[in-house]
Amino acid sequence: MEQFEIAVIPGDGIGKEVVPAAIRVLEAVADIHGGLGFRWTSFPWSCDYYLKHGVMMPEDGIETLKGFHQIFLGAVGMPRLVPDHVSLWGLLIKIRRELHQSINVRPAKLLRGLTSPLRDPGEFDLVVVRENSEGEYSEIGGRMHRGADEMAMQTAVFTRKATERAMHYAFELASRRRKHVTSATKSNGISHSMPFWDDVFQDVAQAHPEIATSKHHIDALAAFFVMKPQMFDVIVASNLFGDILTDLGGAIMGSIGIAPAANLNVERSYPSMFEPVHGSAPDIAGQGIANPLGQIWTGKMMLDFLGFEEMGTLVLKAMEATLASGVKTPDLGGKATTTEVTDEVIAYLRRRA
Ligand SMILES: NC(=O)c1ccc[n+]([C@@H]2O[C@H](COP(=O)([O-])OP(=O)(O)OC[C@H]3O[C@@H](n4cnc5c(N)ncnc54)[C@H](O)[C@@H]3O)[C@@H](O)[C@H]2O)c1
């Protein structure tokens, strides 16, 4: 019996609704498998916590998380009460950085039973590998003066170590898929960091001669996501470009409520963190209609990372069967609740067991 200790951070808004739903699915998976178990420990770190304590997580929060195998997170943000840069940097980015979760992986696939907003989506199945530790999301910069003379500077940071790490991960992932990596660049407009990005991509590509490559400027690449997403297998992108592309990936699937993500510590020295792409959706929180599939797919990625790919594949099949049966939340044009979608996923898993 393999037992995993999982730290759970539901966070804010719909995070508190979709996380328990996905845990129910993972518990059903463990039950069906028989040799896999989870122990869930929940932490209340969120904007609510910030309003009570003045911090998003306690001082020893990172040390506490180090004691777990993995982290399962919902969504963080209550923009009406806590500024987003405070909630994001005080929890999410802090965890990603301090636990060296240097790669963010976000798949986008047209699942059976989904209707893409694209007129001709084809059968796209792609993964964005986003560099998650530096790039445009850097703490280097500042603001000076006030009023008409006010200025702000933010410095993007690209190191060879982190860039190579993301690219090697992308090539290794592609070697297990359709063997193609696309680089998201902007070396026509950003004249130092992006030519550097291109050089590193070329070096890493030479170490993986079996993988075909292409590169596109991020603006054209975003347009291709809409015009012909079928052309992509694995895409490697900087922190900001990857962030934007993956919301688009969620949108072309039919709803951002489906899109999953994993923040990976590839060295496995600290826990990785699994969280959906979507945020806390304050506009629908508390209504019981949040789509749980993004969080459930995130759970599938955790199963894969823990070495239970067969069970992960079964979860994705259960999601597709649920969508194909028409049990969908309102973001996908259906009438089902979070609980009804979750029940249907679990019922499929039990039927297939
Ligand atoms: N990883 C995270 O924790 C994360 C990610 C993105 C945004 N945020 C935060 O979340 C808050 C709200 O951000 P936002 O409104 O820009 O993005 P959002 O993803 O929360 O919502 C965007 C739109 O998508 C819908 N939506 C999102 N997830 C859904 C789901 N599972 N089911 C059905 N509909 C869903 C929402 O109702 C909303 O209309 C902000 O504070 C933001 O900073 C957090």
Ligand as a Chemical Component Dictionary entry (heavy atoms), coordinates in Angstrom:
data_LIG
# 
_chem_comp.id                   LIG 
_chem_comp.type                 NON-POLYMER 
_chem_comp.pdbx_formal_charge   0 
_chem_comp.three_letter_code    LIG 
# 
loop_
_chem_comp_atom.comp_id 
_chem_comp_atom.atom_id 
_chem_comp_atom.alt_atom_id 
_chem_comp_atom.type_symbol 
_chem_comp_atom.charge 
_chem_comp_atom.model_Cartn_x 
_chem_comp_atom.model_Cartn_y 
_chem_comp_atom.model_Cartn_z 
_chem_comp_atom.pdbx_ordinal 
LIG N1  N1  N 0  -4.146  30.118 -9.292  1  
LIG C1  C1  C 0  -4.890  30.986 -8.675  2  
LIG O1  O1  O 0  -5.126  30.901 -7.487  3  
LIG C2  C2  C 0  -5.491  32.095 -9.480  4  
LIG C3  C3  C 0  -5.495  32.073 -10.875 5  
LIG C4  C4  C 0  -6.142  33.106 -11.558 6  
LIG C5  C5  C 0  -6.756  34.135 -10.860 7  
LIG N2  N2  N 1  -6.699  34.116 -9.491  8  
LIG C6  C6  C 0  -7.401  35.123 -8.692  9  
LIG O2  O2  O 0  -8.799  34.816 -8.717  10 
LIG C7  C7  C 0  -9.545  36.035 -8.604  11 
LIG C8  C8  C 0  -10.531 36.150 -9.731  12 
LIG O3  O3  O 0  -9.808  36.241 -10.946 13 
LIG P1  P1  P 0  -10.450 36.307 -12.379 14 
LIG O4  O4  O 0  -11.903 36.676 -12.250 15 
LIG O5  O5  O -1 -9.551  37.115 -13.239 16 
LIG O6  O6  O 0  -10.322 34.811 -12.967 17 
LIG P2  P2  P 0  -11.209 33.533 -12.651 18 
LIG O7  O7  O 0  -10.531 32.383 -13.310 19 
LIG O8  O8  O 0  -11.462 33.411 -11.208 20 
LIG O9  O9  O 0  -12.620 33.806 -13.389 21 
LIG C9  C9  C 0  -12.705 34.190 -14.769 22 
LIG C10 C10 C 0  -14.094 33.785 -15.303 23 
LIG O10 O10 O 0  -14.143 32.365 -15.469 24 
LIG C11 C11 C 0  -15.174 31.801 -14.697 25 
LIG N3  N3  N 0  -14.679 30.574 -14.066 26 
LIG C12 C12 C 0  -13.442 30.388 -13.550 27 
LIG N4  N4  N 0  -13.330 29.155 -13.044 28 
LIG C13 C13 C 0  -14.529 28.559 -13.240 29 
LIG C14 C14 C 0  -15.044 27.277 -12.912 30 
LIG N5  N5  N 0  -14.290 26.318 -12.303 31 
LIG N6  N6  N 0  -16.323 26.998 -13.243 32 
LIG C15 C15 C 0  -17.081 27.910 -13.875 33 
LIG N7  N7  N 0  -16.662 29.138 -14.218 34 
LIG C16 C16 C 0  -15.379 29.465 -13.890 35 
LIG C17 C17 C 0  -15.527 32.849 -13.636 36 
LIG O11 O11 O 0  -16.871 32.695 -13.203 37 
LIG C18 C18 C 0  -15.232 34.150 -14.355 38 
LIG O12 O12 O 0  -16.347 34.544 -15.098 39 
LIG C19 C19 C 0  -8.495  37.165 -8.585  40 
LIG O13 O13 O 0  -8.237  37.496 -7.268  41 
LIG C20 C20 C 0  -7.275  36.538 -9.230  42 
LIG O14 O14 O 0  -6.057  37.103 -8.829  43 
LIG C21 C21 C 0  -6.108  33.124 -8.791  44 
# 
loop_
_chem_comp_bond.comp_id 
_chem_comp_bond.atom_id_1 
_chem_comp_bond.atom_id_2 
_chem_comp_bond.value_order 
_chem_comp_bond.pdbx_ordinal 
LIG N1  C1  SING 1  
LIG C1  O1  DOUB 2  
LIG C1  C2  SING 3  
LIG C2  C3  SING 4  
LIG C2  C21 DOUB 5  
LIG C3  C4  DOUB 6  
LIG C4  C5  SING 7  
LIG C5  N2  DOUB 8  
LIG N2  C6  SING 9  
LIG N2  C21 SING 10 
LIG C6  O2  SING 11 
LIG C6  C20 SING 12 
LIG O2  C7  SING 13 
LIG C7  C8  SING 14 
LIG C7  C19 SING 15 
LIG C8  O3  SING 16 
LIG O3  P1  SING 17 
LIG P1  O4  DOUB 18 
LIG P1  O5  SING 19 
LIG P1  O6  SING 20 
LIG O6  P2  SING 21 
LIG P2  O7  DOUB 22 
LIG P2  O8  SING 23 
LIG P2  O9  SING 24 
LIG O9  C9  SING 25 
LIG C9  C10 SING 26 
LIG C10 O10 SING 27 
LIG C10 C18 SING 28 
LIG O10 C11 SING 29 
LIG C11 N3  SING 30 
LIG C11 C17 SING 31 
LIG N3  C12 SING 32 
LIG N3  C16 SING 33 
LIG C12 N4  DOUB 34 
LIG N4  C13 SING 35 
LIG C13 C14 SING 36 
LIG C13 C16 DOUB 37 
LIG C14 N5  SING 38 
LIG C14 N6  DOUB 39 
LIG N6  C15 SING 40 
LIG C15 N7  DOUB 41 
LIG N7  C16 SING 42 
LIG C17 O11 SING 43 
LIG C17 C18 SING 44 
LIG C18 O12 SING 45 
LIG C19 O13 SING 46 
LIG C19 C20 SING 47 
LIG C20 O14 SING 48 
# 
